[in-house]
């Protein structure tokens, strides 16, 4: 449930910043995208990393090269399936730390976190 709570916090943050949420937990044979949103004309694929502590590093560090490649393949599938393959797109990462008290201790949004 930690991941779901982190995603909910990320959605609230994105909506406050003017993003339109297109879908959450998009699943296909290749895997899952946490959040697909739109900012203006840009389709934004958002990876959410949630932790209960930063003891083992920032959650953003968990989005390495292999994960980026997988997200790119998932995004391509989404764009083709939804007939959006000509749309501008980018990848954002949201890092959420939820303490043992159940409250969001920190949330960081990195727009255009990586390119493919």
C-alpha positions, -999 to 999 in steps of 0.1 A, spaced: 0 0 0 30 23 4 33 26 -34 -4 34 -39 -2 61 -12 29 76 -30 11 76 -63 -19 93 -48 4 120 -34 20 124 -68 -13 127 -85 -24 155 -61 9 173 -67 6 170 -105 -30 183 -105 -20 213 -83 6 220 -110 -20 220 -138 -15 185 -152 -44 165 -165 -42 129 -154 -50 106 -184 -46 73 -166 -30 56 -137 -14 21 -135 -15 16 -173 -8 -21 -178 2 -39 -210 22 -70 -218 54 -50 -214 47 -38 -178 31 -9 -161 32 29 -163 24 46 -129 9 78 -143 2 91 -177 -6 128 -177 -9 158 -201 7 192 -196 -4 214 -224 1 194 -256 28 172 -240 21 136 -229 40 131 -197 49 96 -184 55 98 -147 74 72 -127 67 74 -90 92 60 -65 80 58 -29 100 49 2 94 50 39 129 63 45 158 78 26 182 55 45 190 35 13 193 66 -9 169 88 -26 140 71 -44 150 89 -76 182 69 -77 160 38 -84 153 50 -119 184 37 -136 192 31 -172 174 -3 -174 143 12 -159 144 41 -183 146 18 -213 116 -2 -200 96 30 -195 105 41 -230 91 9 -244 60 12 -223 55 48 -234 58 38 -271 32 11 -266 8 36 -249 13 62 -277 7 37 -304 -23 21 -287 -40 55 -280 -31 69 -315 -9 96 -300 23 86 -317 30 121 -331 25 138 -297 54 154 -279 62 135 -248 86 134 -219 94 114 -187 91 128 -152 99 112 -119 82 119 -86 100 108 -55 79 104 -23 90 96 12 62 86 35 72 82 71 62 55 96 36 80 108 18 77 74 25 113 64 43 125 33 76 137 46 90 148 12 79 149 -24 101 159 -53 90 163 -89 116 162 -116 102 172 -149 120 158 -180 141 136 -157 156 117 -185 156 115 -223 154 84 -245 
